[in-house]
């Protein structure tokens, strides 16, 4: 297959920065880049481009990257996913391993996720020598992250008990993480497009790698390359955590999909089955014909009690793993066997659409390759509920994977419109519509700007 080519209309500076960062640059990022370059004498000249590619130009390049880096993040963002991470990954690891855990926050921005992970480790009683490494491409962000000091506004999502236990007033309306937790954090500047990747203490792999809401900004080839590299840094029983807006279309052979009610995680392939008993003993199960709960059904789901202050995690059904692929072939008919008297927009139609979407997620976690039936099932969901934006987003990803960017853009735009106008319903798996809105907007820019440059080898 011939490597993708960068759009001819794009600036060579855009192409170079896109290669260095792995990002599919948005129009706003390109404008910011151009503003920085225009302000520098000779900043748009071929000689300056060559300068940026030399060691002498490293500082200048770092400033340009800072100008386009996305440094928006929050403490305890996507609480439901964090609750699943705590209940089904962290607590079982602490109980089973009985040693310090090694955690990496890849793309940590200004440190909010590092603080979140340190607090969660403390809450589950992890060994006091457990550590969290935070890395980011932006040197400015890393400098701020090292302080682990946040405003009262940034602490709004932190459950009150945790705020009192783990944060201290630092003056000026700011709060700092308690000292003994800060000591467990380390930071370094790292570009996910550069090798080698960081290693944990004594050259070991990481037990957990968290890279959330980072790869939605990446071009598809860079996305896949980074996932493969992150997988290579996992310990034998390690787990990779991406956001719900970053489902893997092609799971590398080194990973297996591990599905819980509120989240997909990705385990080292040979160790994935170690997490089949990750649910707390005696946790109630949600009965269904498939072994998975219907997503978005109106019946209340059994809950696993939580004393953490995080939202209670719905009972985890029998856990599924996948060896490869993201949207597998469907062997069962995507439509119900008996016709149903429902009309789009009705509550009954919503329930049917949610149940079918749950089935698509079940197929997604069971392995295999994409098939036309998968797209048909998603389209049937949308015929029942045109504003089921999570289904429309996945349909767009599937079309994009198949090399139909124009069709994908149509679906992404429809999903974005529903989200912007407040018509889109939440689903248990894609609870965070705000993040889904960002993912749709980025996807539109990605497919409409054309393929990015090939990643540096």
C-alpha positions as CSV (number, residue, x, y, z in Angstrom):
1,X,0.0,0.0,0.0
2,X,1.4,3.4,-0.9
3,X,1.9,5.7,2.0
4,X,-0.6,8.6,2.4
5,X,0.3,12.0,1.0
6,X,-0.2,15.3,2.8
7,X,-2.7,17.6,1.1
8,X,-0.8,19.8,-1.5
9,X,-2.5,23.0,-0.3
10,X,-1.1,22.6,3.2
11,X,1.9,24.4,4.4
12,X,5.1,22.4,4.7
13,X,5.3,23.7,8.3
14,X,1.9,22.2,9.0
15,X,3.0,18.9,7.5
16,X,6.2,18.9,9.6
17,X,4.5,19.7,12.9
18,X,1.8,17.2,12.1
19,X,4.5,14.5,11.6
20,X,6.3,15.5,14.8
21,X,3.1,15.5,17.0
22,X,1.1,12.8,15.3
23,X,-1.9,15.1,15.3
24,X,-4.3,15.8,12.5
25,X,-4.1,19.6,12.9
26,X,-7.3,21.5,13.1
27,X,-7.9,24.9,11.3
28,X,-7.4,26.6,14.6
29,X,-4.1,24.9,15.3
30,X,-2.9,25.8,11.8
31,X,-3.8,29.4,12.4
32,X,-2.0,29.5,15.7
33,X,1.0,27.9,14.1
34,X,1.0,30.5,11.3
35,X,0.7,33.4,13.8
36,X,3.7,32.1,15.7
37,X,5.7,31.7,12.5
38,X,4.7,35.0,11.0
39,X,5.9,36.8,14.2
40,X,9.4,35.4,13.8
41,X,11.9,37.0,11.3
42,X,12.2,34.6,8.4
43,X,9.7,32.3,10.2
44,X,8.0,31.1,7.0
45,X,11.2,30.6,5.0
46,X,12.5,27.1,3.9
47,X,15.7,27.9,5.9
48,X,13.7,28.2,9.1
49,X,11.9,24.9,8.4
50,X,15.3,23.2,8.1
51,X,16.4,24.9,11.3
52,X,13.4,23.4,13.2
53,X,14.6,20.0,12.2
54,X,18.0,20.4,13.8
55,X,19.1,20.1,17.4
56,X,19.7,23.9,17.4
57,X,16.0,24.4,16.6
58,X,14.6,22.2,19.3
59,X,13.7,25.0,21.6
60,X,11.9,26.9,18.8
61,X,10.0,23.8,17.8
62,X,9.0,23.2,21.4
63,X,7.4,26.7,21.5
64,X,5.5,26.0,18.3
65,X,4.2,22.7,19.7
66,X,3.2,24.5,23.0
67,X,1.1,26.9,20.9
68,X,-1.0,24.1,19.4
69,X,-1.1,21.6,22.3
70,X,-4.4,20.8,23.8
71,X,-4.0,21.3,27.5
72,X,-7.6,21.1,28.6
73,X,-8.2,18.5,31.3
74,X,-9.9,18.1,34.6
75,X,-9.5,16.2,37.9
76,X,-11.8,13.1,38.0
77,X,-12.9,13.6,34.4
78,X,-15.3,10.9,33.1
79,X,-16.3,9.7,36.6
80,X,-18.1,6.5,35.4
81,X,-15.0,5.2,33.6
82,X,-12.9,6.0,36.7
83,X,-15.4,4.1,38.8
84,X,-15.0,1.1,36.5
85,X,-11.2,1.5,36.6
86,X,-11.3,1.5,40.4
87,X,-13.7,-1.4,40.9
88,X,-12.6,-3.7,38.1
89,X,-8.9,-3.0,37.7
90,X,-7.2,-1.2,40.6
91,X,-8.9,-3.0,43.5
92,X,-8.2,-6.5,42.0
93,X,-4.6,-5.6,41.1
94,X,-3.9,-4.4,44.7
95,X,-5.5,-7.5,46.1
96,X,-3.7,-9.9,43.7
97,X,-0.2,-8.4,43.2
98,X,0.6,-7.1,46.8
99,X,3.4,-4.9,45.5
100,X,3.8,-1.3,44.4
101,X,1.8,-0.5,41.2
102,X,3.5,1.4,38.3
103,X,1.1,3.7,36.5
104,X,1.7,6.0,33.5
105,X,-0.5,9.0,32.5
106,X,0.5,9.5,28.8
107,X,-0.6,13.0,27.7
108,X,-1.1,14.3,31.3
109,X,-1.3,18.0,30.3
110,X,-1.1,20.1,33.5
111,X,-1.2,17.2,36.0
112,X,-4.9,16.8,36.8
113,X,-5.0,13.1,35.7
114,X,-1.8,12.3,37.6
115,X,-3.4,13.7,40.8
116,X,-6.6,11.7,40.1
117,X,-4.6,8.5,39.7
118,X,-2.6,9.1,42.9
119,X,-5.8,9.7,44.8
120,X,-7.4,6.5,43.4
121,X,-4.3,4.5,44.3
122,X,-4.4,5.8,47.9
123,X,-8.2,5.2,48.1
124,X,-7.8,1.5,47.2
125,X,-5.0,1.0,49.6
126,X,-2.2,0.5,47.0
127,X,1.3,-0.1,48.3
128,X,2.8,3.2,49.6
129,X,5.6,2.9,47.0
130,X,3.2,2.9,44.0
131,X,4.1,5.6,41.5
132,X,2.5,7.6,38.7
133,X,4.5,8.9,35.8
134,X,3.1,11.9,33.9
135,X,4.3,12.8,30.4
136,X,3.3,15.3,27.9
137,X,4.6,16.8,24.7
138,X,4.4,20.3,26.1
139,X,7.2,21.5,28.3
140,X,5.0,24.3,29.6
141,X,2.3,21.9,30.6
142,X,4.9,19.6,32.4
143,X,6.3,22.6,34.3
144,X,2.8,23.4,35.6
145,X,2.0,19.7,36.2
146,X,5.0,19.3,38.6
147,X,3.3,21.6,41.1
148,X,0.3,19.4,41.5
149,X,-1.6,22.5,42.6
150,X,-5.1,23.3,41.4
151,X,-7.8,25.9,41.7
152,X,-11.0,25.4,43.6
153,X,-12.8,25.2,40.3
154,X,-10.6,22.4,39.1
155,X,-11.5,20.4,42.2
156,X,-15.2,20.6,41.6
157,X,-15.5,17.0,40.4
158,X,-13.5,15.6,43.2
159,X,-15.8,13.9,45.7
160,X,-15.9,15.9,48.9
161,X,-14.4,13.3,51.2
162,X,-11.5,12.9,48.8
163,X,-10.9,16.7,48.7
164,X,-10.6,16.8,52.4
165,X,-8.3,13.8,52.7
166,X,-5.9,14.5,49.9
167,X,-5.8,18.2,49.2
168,X,-4.5,21.0,51.3
169,X,-5.0,24.8,51.0
170,X,-2.1,26.5,49.3
171,X,-3.1,30.1,49.4
172,X,-4.7,32.3,46.8
173,X,-7.7,30.0,46.4
174,X,-5.5,27.1,45.3
175,X,-5.1,23.6,46.7
176,X,-2.1,21.2,46.5
177,X,-2.0,17.5,46.7
178,X,-0.8,16.2,50.1
179,X,3.0,15.8,50.3
180,X,3.3,12.0,50.6
181,X,1.2,11.6,47.4
182,X,3.2,14.3,45.5
183,X,6.3,12.3,46.3
184,X,5.0,9.4,44.3
185,X,4.7,11.4,41.1
186,X,7.3,12.0,38.5
187,X,7.1,14.0,35.3
188,X,9.0,14.2,32.0
189,X,8.5,15.7,28.6
190,X,7.8,13.0,26.0
191,X,6.4,13.1,22.5
192,X,4.3,10.0,21.8
193,X,5.7,10.0,18.3
194,X,9.3,9.5,19.6
195,X,11.0,6.3,20.6
196,X,12.0,5.0,23.1
197,X,9.0,5.2,25.3
198,X,9.4,5.6,29.1
199,X,9.9,2.5,31.2
200,X,8.8,2.0,34.8
201,X,11.2,1.5,37.7
202,X,14.1,-0.9,37.0
203,X,13.0,-1.2,33.4
204,X,9.7,-2.9,34.2
205,X,6.5,-2.5,32.3
206,X,3.6,-0.4,33.6
207,X,0.7,-2.0,35.3
208,X,-1.7,0.6,34.0
209,X,-1.2,3.1,31.2
210,X,-3.9,5.8,30.9
211,X,-4.0,7.8,27.6
212,X,-7.4,9.4,27.6
213,X,-8.7,12.1,25.2
214,X,-5.3,12.3,23.6
215,X,-5.6,10.1,20.5
216,X,-8.8,11.8,19.3
217,X,-6.4,14.5,18.0
218,X,-4.2,12.1,16.2
219,X,-4.2,11.0,12.5
220,X,-5.3,7.4,12.1
221,X,-1.8,6.0,11.3
222,X,-0.3,7.8,14.3
223,X,-3.2,6.6,16.4
224,X,-2.5,2.9,15.6
225,X,1.3,3.3,15.9
226,X,1.0,4.9,19.4
227,X,-1.5,2.2,20.6
228,X,0.9,-0.5,19.5
229,X,3.8,1.3,21.3
230,X,1.8,1.8,24.5
231,X,0.9,-1.9,24.4
232,X,4.6,-2.7,24.3
233,X,5.2,-0.9,27.5
234,X,2.5,-2.8,29.5
235,X,3.5,-5.3,32.2
236,X,2.4,-8.9,31.7
237,X,-0.9,-8.2,33.5
238,X,-1.1,-4.6,32.4
239,X,-4.1,-2.7,31.2
240,X,-4.4,0.2,28.7
241,X,-7.1,2.8,29.4
242,X,-8.4,5.0,26.5
243,X,-11.5,7.2,26.6
244,X,-14.8,6.0,25.3
245,X,-14.4,8.3,22.3
246,X,-11.3,6.4,21.3
247,X,-12.5,2.9,20.6
248,X,-9.9,0.7,18.8
249,X,-11.0,0.0,15.2
250,X,-8.0,-2.4,14.9
251,X,-6.9,-3.9,18.1
252,X,-3.2,-4.9,17.8
253,X,-2.4,-8.6,18.4
254,X,-0.7,-7.6,21.7
255,X,-4.0,-6.4,23.2
256,X,-7.4,-7.9,24.0
257,X,-10.6,-5.9,24.6
258,X,-12.0,-6.2,28.2
259,X,-15.5,-4.9,28.4
260,X,-17.4,-3.8,31.5
261,X,-20.8,-2.2,31.6
262,X,-19.4,1.4,31.5
263,X,-16.0,1.0,29.8
264,X,-13.8,-0.8,27.4
265,X,-10.2,-1.4,28.7
266,X,-7.4,-3.2,26.8
267,X,-5.3,-5.9,28.5
268,X,-2.1,-7.5,27.5
269,X,-3.3,-10.3,25.2
270,X,-1.8,-13.3,27.0
271,X,-3.1,-12.0,30.4
272,X,-6.6,-10.7,29.4
273,X,-8.4,-13.6,31.0
274,X,-6.9,-12.8,34.4
275,X,-9.6,-10.1,34.7
276,X,-12.6,-12.3,34.1
277,X,-13.2,-12.5,37.8
278,X,-12.5,-8.8,38.4
279,X,-16.0,-8.0,39.8
280,X,-16.2,-7.9,43.6
281,X,-17.3,-11.2,45.2
282,X,-21.0,-11.5,45.3
283,X,-21.7,-8.6,42.9
284,X,-25.1,-8.9,41.4
285,X,-25.4,-9.8,37.7
286,X,-27.7,-8.3,35.1
287,X,-29.5,-11.1,33.3
288,X,-29.9,-10.9,29.6
289,X,-30.1,-13.3,26.7
290,X,-26.7,-12.2,25.5
291,X,-24.9,-12.1,28.8
292,X,-24.5,-8.3,28.5
293,X,-26.9,-5.6,29.8
294,X,-29.1,-3.7,27.4
295,X,-27.6,-0.3,27.1
296,X,-29.8,2.6,27.9
297,X,-32.8,0.5,29.0
298,X,-35.3,2.1,31.2
299,X,-35.1,-0.6,33.9
300,X,-32.7,0.3,36.7
301,X,-29.5,-1.7,36.7
302,X,-28.2,-3.4,39.8
303,X,-25.5,-1.4,41.4
304,X,-22.3,-2.3,43.2
305,X,-22.1,-0.3,46.4
306,X,-19.3,2.3,46.5
307,X,-17.9,3.9,49.6
308,X,-15.4,6.0,47.5
309,X,-17.7,8.9,46.7
310,X,-17.4,7.9,43.0
311,X,-20.7,7.0,41.2
312,X,-21.7,3.4,41.9
313,X,-20.6,1.0,39.1
314,X,-23.3,-1.1,37.5
315,X,-22.9,-4.7,38.1
316,X,-20.5,-6.2,35.6
317,X,-21.8,-8.9,33.3
318,X,-19.7,-11.8,32.1
319,X,-16.6,-10.2,30.8
320,X,-15.7,-10.4,27.1
321,X,-12.3,-10.4,25.4
322,X,-11.3,-9.9,21.8
323,X,-8.1,-10.9,20.1
324,X,-8.3,-8.4,17.2
325,X,-10.6,-6.1,15.3
326,X,-13.0,-3.6,16.6
327,X,-16.3,-4.2,14.7
328,X,-16.6,-7.9,14.1
329,X,-18.7,-9.7,11.5
330,X,-22.3,-10.2,12.6
331,X,-23.7,-13.7,12.1
332,X,-27.1,-13.0,13.8
333,X,-29.7,-10.9,11.9
334,X,-29.4,-7.3,13.0
335,X,-33.2,-6.8,13.0
336,X,-35.6,-8.2,15.5
337,X,-37.1,-11.5,14.5
338,X,-40.7,-10.2,15.0
339,X,-41.8,-6.8,13.7
340,X,-42.4,-4.2,16.4
341,X,-45.0,-1.5,16.3
342,X,-42.7,1.4,17.1
343,X,-42.1,4.8,15.4
344,X,-38.9,6.8,15.5
345,X,-38.9,9.1,18.5
346,X,-41.2,6.9,20.6
347,X,-40.0,5.6,23.9
348,X,-40.4,2.1,22.5
349,X,-38.2,2.9,19.6
350,X,-35.6,4.4,21.9
351,X,-35.6,1.2,24.0
352,X,-35.3,-1.0,20.9
353,X,-32.5,1.2,19.5
354,X,-30.6,1.1,22.9
355,X,-30.9,-2.7,23.0
356,X,-29.6,-3.1,19.5
357,X,-26.8,-0.7,20.2
358,X,-25.9,-2.8,23.2
359,X,-25.8,-5.8,20.9
360,X,-23.4,-3.9,18.6
361,X,-21.1,-3.3,21.5
362,X,-21.3,-6.9,22.4
363,X,-20.2,-7.9,18.9
364,X,-17.5,-5.2,19.1
365,X,-16.0,-6.9,22.1
366,X,-16.2,-10.4,20.8
367,X,-13.5,-10.1,18.1
368,X,-13.5,-10.5,14.3
369,X,-13.4,-8.1,11.4
370,X,-15.9,-5.4,10.3
371,X,-18.8,-6.4,8.1
372,X,-21.6,-4.7,6.2
373,X,-24.0,-6.1,8.7
374,X,-22.4,-4.1,11.5
375,X,-23.1,-0.8,9.6
376,X,-26.6,-2.1,8.8
377,X,-27.2,-2.7,12.5
378,X,-26.0,0.8,13.4
379,X,-28.2,2.3,10.7
380,X,-31.2,0.4,12.1
381,X,-30.4,1.9,15.5
382,X,-30.5,5.4,13.9
383,X,-33.7,4.7,12.0
384,X,-35.3,4.0,15.4
385,X,-33.6,7.0,17.1
386,X,-31.9,9.5,14.7
387,X,-30.4,11.2,17.8
388,X,-28.5,8.2,19.2
389,X,-25.3,10.1,18.6
390,X,-23.0,7.3,20.0
391,X,-24.3,4.9,17.3
392,X,-23.9,7.6,14.6
393,X,-20.3,8.3,15.8
394,X,-19.4,4.6,15.6
395,X,-21.0,4.4,12.1
396,X,-18.8,7.3,11.0
397,X,-15.7,5.6,12.4
398,X,-16.6,2.4,10.5
399,X,-17.2,4.3,7.2
400,X,-13.9,6.2,7.7
401,X,-12.1,2.9,8.3
402,X,-13.6,1.6,5.0
403,X,-12.2,4.5,3.0
404,X,-15.4,6.5,2.7
405,X,-14.5,9.8,4.2
406,X,-17.3,11.8,2.6
407,X,-20.0,9.4,4.0
408,X,-18.2,9.4,7.4
409,X,-18.2,13.2,7.5
410,X,-22.0,13.2,6.9
411,X,-22.5,10.9,9.9
412,X,-20.1,12.8,12.1
413,X,-21.9,16.1,11.2
414,X,-25.3,14.7,12.0
415,X,-24.0,13.4,15.4
416,X,-22.4,16.7,16.2
417,X,-25.6,18.6,15.3
418,X,-27.7,16.4,17.7
419,X,-25.1,17.0,20.4
420,X,-24.9,20.7,19.9
421,X,-28.7,21.1,19.9
422,X,-29.1,19.0,23.0
423,X,-31.2,16.3,21.3
424,X,-28.7,13.5,21.8
425,X,-29.5,11.0,24.6
426,X,-26.8,9.7,26.9
427,X,-26.0,6.0,26.8
428,X,-24.4,4.2,29.7
429,X,-21.2,3.5,27.7
430,X,-20.9,7.0,26.1
431,X,-22.0,8.9,29.2
432,X,-19.9,12.0,28.5
433,X,-21.7,13.8,25.6
434,X,-19.3,16.8,25.9
435,X,-16.3,14.6,25.1
436,X,-18.3,12.9,22.3
437,X,-19.0,16.3,20.9
438,X,-15.3,17.1,20.8
439,X,-14.5,13.7,19.2
440,X,-17.1,14.4,16.5
441,X,-15.7,17.8,15.8
442,X,-12.2,16.5,15.5
443,X,-13.3,13.6,13.3
444,X,-15.0,16.1,10.9
445,X,-11.8,18.1,10.6
446,X,-9.7,14.9,10.1
447,X,-11.8,13.5,7.3
448,X,-12.4,16.8,5.5
449,X,-8.7,17.9,5.6
450,X,-7.7,14.6,4.0
451,X,-5.1,12.1,5.1
452,X,-2.1,13.4,7.1
453,X,1.5,12.7,6.5
454,X,3.0,9.3,7.2
455,X,4.5,9.0,10.7
456,X,8.3,9.2,10.9
457,X,9.9,5.8,11.0
